[in-house]
Amino acid sequence: MMQIIKNKNEISRIVGKLKKEGKKIGLVPTMGALHEGHLSLIKRCKEECDITIISIFVNPVQFGPNEDFARYPRDFERDREMASQEEVDIIFYPEPGEMYGDRHLTYVNVEKMEKIMCGKFRPGHFKGVCTVVLKLFNIIIPDNAYFGMKDFQQLAILKKMVSDLDINIQIVGCETVREPDGLALSSRNAYLNQEERKNANILFQAINLAESEVRQGRSVKTARISAVKMLKECSFVKKIDYFDIRDPVELKALKNPGKQNMKILIASAIWFGKTRLIDNKVVEMSQNQS
Amino acid sequence: MMQIIKNKNEISRIVGKLKKEGKKIGLVPTMGALHEGHLSLIKRCKEECDITIISIFVNPVQFGPNEDFARYPRDFERDREMASQEEVDIIFYPEPGEMYGDRHLTYVNVEKMEKIMCGKFRPGHFKGVCTVVLKLFNIIIPDNAYFGMKDFQQLAILKKMVSDLDINIQIVGCETVREPDGLALSSRNAYLNQEERKNANILFQAINLAESEVRQGRSVKTARISAVKMLKECSFVKKIDYFDIRDPVELKALKNPGKQNMKILIASAIWFGKTRLIDNKVVEMSQNQS
């Protein structure tokens, strides 16, 4: 029987009891509006842990003043039904006032990594993400926590936070789930109209083009130019926030990804109509490629 | 038999085992150069906990580039002997490389509170303190942690951090230990020459003067002017970084401390010769005053 808990002290108490019984605890932090991507995280968590907890909390602190906090899709009944079908054990569903007191002042910053890529265009976003995730970790104290690779920068930053702060929690990154045409699943895809939706896979196509070019031995610069050209030819693409090729651990910019066995991250964020889309791919350069 | 542990994974393992046995764990974080002030924290910890751990780590991240990191007093053998006499169970004594990897990027900021008082004159100091304390908390996961009220701003900031981040650790603030003439014990008192030492209690005297004035119903402004005047008349006082009267929880500046039962913090930092001294007093205004 799935439990829905809104109070942080109560969930701490419940999880503390389960841990004393020797149960392995898995946490899937979400902002709700669940889709197949979230369900894949839940499935992985259920495979690896005894107890699967999902949190549903649209974290105000990670939205900028002109971003989509107010209109972010919320449908708790639908989320509850989906979680129940996946046999989630506990939903942690706090109110904003439960998570942030009257005068919250403490924030976690992963310097440098929080200022690039999406961080450059969403100032304060990753500070908000790190702070709420650390709070969830401290409230629930899971053994494992599951995040999608779709938000690759978030995943890399959280791994760095956990390592730098000596947090004894395993961060598990899970493969991006895609629509048949390649579009990465995202709660924000709900903002796309029919015509936009038909064309929205251009982002993944451009990433694949860049991949193909670096695999053929072209430079990062050349691959990037080709991908940006493809994006610009699509009339729905209003702005390219970034199209970057970086190392996938510390997100440092790469100039020459040609070395064998090296992993490279190709990541981009674009404005597609009025919707901001992000996507990425981690590519392992094999020996045969220059 | 007191254990000395240098490795963070090892101490995590040892403490984890003790916790499973139901032991209550107390941590006294220090930078070494132990004095009676530290010993009072250790004694309190031993009263309240089953296992008393002290950490000795001169944290480079909380020192500014022109501060006294290099010359900060270090004498591990003496510290070890003193801890042993107090029957400390474990000393955690990591090398800097054990605490900070090659590229540490994650920091904890308690905004606003970190920028005032000492934070105004030591930029980055409290960020360094919060980060290392959170790391120690995550490595050791004590039930209680003990800090002196001599570093009152540090204590208030750490309490705020623990509350804001939902950290399940009790922060215990312990009374400042003083020399017979009133000088607050500090490892930095070792920097004072004989003549300076004779006069260094002027800081506590000035704080007591301000206390007496507010108790007599004078305004914060008047009390502050009297105390600053007393400090300026002492030739060893080279600079007054601040002399502040604030609320002792969130450290907001107070204009009128006259209300009954209200607690006020009187806190100051001065340069005494080439040594920076800090001190403070928390005063409870009683019904009969003002």
Interface residues (C-beta under 8 A of the other chain):
Chain A: K8 S12 G101 R103 H104 L105 T106 Y107 V108 N109 V110 E111 K112 M113 C130 T131 L134 K135 N138 I139 K160 M161 S163 D164 L165 D166 I167 N168 E250
Chain B: K8 S12 G101 R103 H104 L105 T106 Y107 V108 N109 V110 E111 K112 M113 C130 T131 L134 K135 N138 I139 K160 M161 S163 D164 L165 D166 I167 N168 E250
